[in-house]
Amino acid sequence: MSTPRITLYSTRNCPHCRRVKQYLQQRGLRFQELDVEHNARARKAFARMGARAVPVTMIGDQRIDGFDRQRMDALLRGTGSA
């Protein structure tokens, strides 16, 4: 199976965002990180999702709010990426 597109909506000073980023990097997964404080397009996309806090991670079409290792593991295992 191929790895789904992974997008991380984050801010620079968010400790939970850093944990998600580290989690993805340790697994060798490619992802796009979008800073909602400094990127207007990212901020608009974030607002359209109805999100209120970072991090928000999109794995394919599945949304994870916050850092939820178990859910990430399960989603990535389902794609053969874990």
Backbone as ProteinMPNN parsed JSONL, in Angstrom:
{"seq_chain_A": "MSTPRITLYSTRNCPHCRRVKQYLQQRGLRFQELDVEHNARARKAFARMGARAVPVTMIGDQRIDGFDRQRMDALLRGTGSA", "coords_chain_A": {"N_chain_A": [[0.834, -1.19, 0.0], [0.373, 2.301, -0.589], [1.726, 5.249, 0.973], [-0.459, 7.528, 2.503], [-1.26, 10.984, 1.763], [0.132, 13.266, 4.003], [-0.541, 15.908, 6.109], [0.432, 18.442, 8.255], [-0.868, 20.796, 10.32], [0.32, 23.494, 12.024], [2.047, 25.482, 14.576], [4.876, 27.54, 15.303], [5.692, 27.6, 18.045], [4.466, 25.528, 19.384], [4.322, 22.863, 21.553], [3.065, 20.345, 21.27], [2.779, 20.169, 18.552], [5.435, 19.886, 17.797], [5.877, 17.347, 18.838], [4.24, 15.746, 17.19], [5.498, 16.184, 14.743], [8.057, 15.129, 15.269], [7.341, 12.459, 15.742], [6.423, 11.679, 13.158], [8.765, 12.106, 11.652], [10.549, 10.288, 12.862], [9.533, 7.922, 11.953], [10.149, 8.039, 9.365], [8.443, 9.218, 7.548], [7.085, 11.149, 4.918], [5.848, 14.436, 4.969], [3.751, 17.338, 4.804], [4.223, 20.392, 6.307], [2.321, 22.978, 7.598], [2.32, 26.223, 8.652], [0.102, 27.847, 10.579], [0.133, 30.347, 11.676], [1.861, 31.972, 10.216], [1.322, 31.617, 7.537], [-0.914, 32.541, 5.248], [-2.6, 31.092, 3.483], [-2.586, 28.558, 4.661], [-3.753, 29.203, 7.092], [-6.346, 29.913, 6.257], [-7.265, 27.451, 5.203], [-7.179, 25.937, 7.527], [-9.104, 27.278, 9.054], [-11.377, 26.751, 7.472], [-11.701, 24.066, 7.992], [-12.768, 24.179, 10.446], [-11.222, 23.998, 12.626], [-9.791, 24.637, 15.838], [-7.547, 24.616, 17.372], [-4.048, 23.867, 17.284], [-1.946, 20.96, 17.243], [-3.218, 19.918, 14.033], [-3.546, 17.083, 12.232], [-3.667, 15.72, 9.085], [-4.216, 12.677, 7.71], [-4.348, 11.279, 4.857], [-7.711, 11.435, 4.242], [-8.425, 11.545, 6.833], [-8.778, 13.15, 9.921], [-6.845, 14.251, 12.653], [-6.94, 15.66, 15.725], [-4.786, 17.355, 17.885], [-2.136, 15.51, 19.56], [-2.283, 12.28, 19.039], [-1.112, 9.442, 19.495], [-1.894, 6.699, 19.399], [-4.091, 6.687, 17.627], [-2.847, 7.683, 15.331], [-0.959, 5.651, 14.894], [-2.741, 3.534, 14.326], [-4.074, 4.451, 12.0], [-1.904, 4.709, 10.224], [-0.942, 2.104, 10.223], [-3.015, 0.854, 8.935], [-2.54, 1.678, 6.367], [-0.231, 0.524, 5.718], [2.017, 1.894, 6.43], [3.095, 2.039, 8.92]], "CA_chain_A": [[0.0, 0.0, 0.0], [1.147, 3.538, -0.598], [1.524, 6.149, 2.096], [-1.376, 8.616, 2.165], [-0.748, 12.336, 1.94], [0.098, 13.678, 5.4], [-0.39, 17.344, 6.284], [0.442, 18.87, 9.648], [-1.128, 22.212, 10.574], [1.055, 23.722, 13.263], [2.65, 26.787, 14.83], [6.288, 27.379, 15.687], [5.936, 27.443, 19.48], [3.535, 24.53, 19.915], [5.042, 21.644, 21.918], [2.387, 19.164, 20.731], [3.129, 20.15, 17.125], [6.79, 19.32, 17.716], [5.774, 15.904, 19.098], [3.72, 15.116, 15.973], [6.559, 16.279, 13.738], [9.084, 14.156, 15.652], [6.744, 11.141, 15.513], [6.427, 11.411, 11.721], [10.155, 12.028, 11.195], [11.145, 9.04, 13.361], [9.015, 6.836, 11.127], [10.611, 8.261, 8.002], [7.301, 9.566, 6.715], [7.088, 12.48, 4.311], [4.64, 15.186, 5.302], [3.796, 18.774, 4.562], [3.914, 21.158, 7.512], [1.791, 24.295, 7.287], [2.29, 27.087, 9.829], [-1.133, 28.632, 10.492], [0.391, 31.722, 12.126], [2.652, 32.731, 9.253], [0.953, 31.278, 6.172], [-2.323, 32.913, 5.092], [-3.348, 29.99, 2.86], [-2.737, 27.519, 5.681], [-4.712, 29.732, 8.074], [-7.678, 29.807, 5.654], [-7.619, 26.03, 5.15], [-7.383, 25.567, 8.926], [-10.4, 27.847, 9.437], [-12.421, 26.019, 6.74], [-11.892, 22.776, 8.664], [-13.422, 24.407, 11.731], [-10.25, 23.69, 13.677], [-9.625, 25.72, 16.806], [-6.235, 24.531, 18.016], [-3.048, 23.017, 16.643], [-1.795, 20.5, 15.87], [-4.201, 19.128, 13.304], [-2.841, 16.258, 11.263], [-4.514, 15.034, 8.114], [-3.609, 11.489, 7.125], [-5.363, 11.045, 3.825], [-8.875, 12.266, 4.554], [-8.696, 11.392, 8.258], [-8.274, 14.274, 10.715], [-6.482, 13.986, 14.042], [-6.705, 16.875, 16.502], [-3.842, 17.097, 18.966], [-1.197, 14.409, 19.327], [-2.921, 11.028, 19.437], [-0.208, 8.411, 18.967], [-2.608, 5.458, 19.106], [-4.885, 6.865, 16.404], [-1.896, 7.775, 14.22], [-0.454, 4.299, 14.663], [-3.795, 2.744, 13.707], [-4.28, 4.924, 10.63], [-0.735, 4.386, 9.415], [-0.899, 0.635, 10.098], [-4.009, 0.524, 7.921], [-2.018, 2.02, 5.041], [1.039, -0.163, 5.539], [3.09, 2.862, 6.639], [3.568, 2.034, 10.313]], "C_chain_A": [[0.874, 1.249, 0.0], [0.791, 4.396, 0.609], [0.561, 7.251, 1.676], [-0.684, 9.966, 2.347], [-0.927, 12.721, 3.41], [0.366, 15.174, 5.459], [-0.515, 17.668, 7.759], [0.22, 20.374, 9.702], [-0.576, 22.504, 11.956], [1.378, 25.196, 13.454], [4.063, 26.535, 15.346], [6.499, 27.041, 17.156], [5.045, 26.41, 20.15], [4.276, 23.238, 20.263], [4.384, 20.377, 21.368], [2.646, 19.034, 19.23], [4.505, 19.531, 16.934], [6.756, 17.807, 17.938], [5.258, 15.17, 17.868], [4.814, 15.069, 14.911], [7.653, 15.234, 14.015], [8.593, 12.726, 15.398], [6.828, 10.762, 14.032], [7.85, 11.246, 11.188], [10.81, 10.725, 11.635], [10.7, 7.837, 12.537], [9.4, 6.988, 9.659], [9.503, 8.623, 7.033], [7.439, 10.986, 6.173], [5.772, 13.16, 4.645], [4.857, 16.649, 4.964], [3.396, 19.46, 5.859], [3.487, 22.564, 7.104], [1.63, 25.093, 8.578], [1.096, 28.035, 9.721], [-0.972, 30.058, 11.015], [1.017, 32.567, 11.03], [2.306, 32.464, 7.793], [-0.551, 31.512, 6.009], [-3.151, 31.791, 4.471], [-3.596, 28.864, 3.851], [-3.784, 27.941, 6.709], [-6.149, 29.607, 7.542], [-8.146, 28.355, 5.604], [-7.953, 25.511, 6.545], [-8.754, 26.04, 9.391], [-11.551, 27.106, 8.744], [-12.708, 24.663, 7.374], [-12.661, 22.931, 9.97], [-12.503, 24.103, 12.905], [-10.063, 24.904, 14.577], [-8.247, 25.738, 17.452], [-5.334, 23.61, 17.2], [-2.5, 22.05, 17.676], [-3.055, 19.831, 15.342], [-3.412, 18.388, 12.234], [-3.869, 15.585, 10.372], [-3.703, 13.873, 7.548], [-4.629, 10.982, 6.114], [-6.519, 11.982, 4.109], [-9.279, 12.173, 6.025], [-8.021, 12.507, 9.051], [-8.0, 13.834, 12.147], [-6.185, 15.326, 14.7], [-5.804, 16.54, 17.677], [-2.858, 16.002, 18.574], [-1.805, 13.149, 19.91], [-2.132, 9.887, 18.788], [-0.956, 7.136, 18.575], [-3.412, 5.571, 17.825], [-3.967, 6.954, 15.187], [-1.345, 6.404, 13.873], [-1.484, 3.468, 13.9], [-4.015, 3.161, 12.252], [-3.104, 4.543, 9.729], [-0.576, 2.883, 9.227], [-1.867, 0.185, 9.008], [-3.552, 0.819, 6.505], [-0.717, 1.291, 4.749], [2.236, 0.728, 5.761], [3.663, 2.826, 8.041], [4.743, 1.101, 10.496]], "O_chain_A": [[1.985, 1.24, 0.531], [-0.293, 4.283, 1.182], [0.734, 7.851, 0.614], [0.351, 10.064, 3.007], [-1.997, 12.528, 3.987], [1.368, 15.656, 4.93], [-1.448, 17.227, 8.43], [1.032, 21.142, 9.186], [-0.944, 21.857, 12.936], [1.039, 26.04, 12.625], [4.387, 25.428, 15.775], [7.4, 26.269, 17.483], [4.893, 26.426, 21.371], [4.807, 22.578, 19.369], [5.087, 19.425, 21.03], [2.724, 17.925, 18.701], [4.714, 18.741, 16.013], [7.511, 17.068, 17.306], [5.763, 14.1, 17.526], [5.027, 14.043, 14.266], [8.11, 14.546, 13.103], [9.343, 11.886, 14.899], [7.252, 9.658, 13.693], [8.116, 10.361, 10.374], [11.551, 10.116, 10.862], [11.423, 6.845, 12.441], [9.024, 6.171, 8.819], [9.609, 8.365, 5.834], [7.856, 11.9, 6.883], [4.711, 12.537, 4.608], [5.986, 17.127, 4.854], [2.357, 19.148, 6.441], [4.192, 23.251, 6.365], [0.897, 24.692, 9.482], [1.08, 28.923, 8.868], [-1.856, 30.891, 10.815], [0.73, 33.76, 10.93], [2.937, 33.029, 6.9], [-1.363, 30.771, 6.563], [-4.287, 31.562, 4.888], [-4.681, 28.283, 3.883], [-4.602, 27.129, 7.142], [-7.059, 29.24, 8.286], [-9.297, 28.062, 5.927], [-8.896, 24.74, 6.719], [-9.484, 25.294, 10.045], [-12.587, 26.861, 9.362], [-13.833, 24.168, 7.303], [-13.147, 21.951, 10.536], [-12.957, 23.968, 14.041], [-10.164, 26.047, 14.132], [-7.829, 26.751, 18.013], [-5.803, 22.698, 16.518], [-2.589, 22.313, 18.875], [-3.845, 19.26, 16.095], [-2.701, 18.997, 11.434], [-4.816, 14.96, 10.849], [-2.632, 14.073, 6.975], [-5.626, 10.351, 6.464], [-6.329, 13.195, 4.206], [-10.339, 12.66, 6.418], [-6.832, 12.773, 8.872], [-8.806, 13.141, 12.768], [-5.28, 16.044, 14.275], [-6.03, 15.557, 18.382], [-2.764, 15.619, 17.408], [-1.838, 12.969, 21.127], [-2.447, 9.436, 17.687], [-0.676, 6.556, 17.526], [-3.416, 4.644, 17.015], [-4.259, 6.378, 14.139], [-1.27, 6.035, 12.701], [-1.141, 2.778, 12.939], [-4.129, 2.307, 11.373], [-3.303, 4.104, 8.596], [-0.12, 2.439, 8.173], [-1.579, -0.744, 8.252], [-4.104, 0.279, 5.546], [-0.159, 1.422, 3.659], [3.347, 0.395, 5.349], [4.635, 3.528, 8.322], [5.265, 0.976, 11.604]]}, "name": "protein", "num_of_chains": 1, "seq": "MSTPRITLYSTRNCPHCRRVKQYLQQRGLRFQELDVEHNARARKAFARMGARAVPVTMIGDQRIDGFDRQRMDALLRGTGSA"}
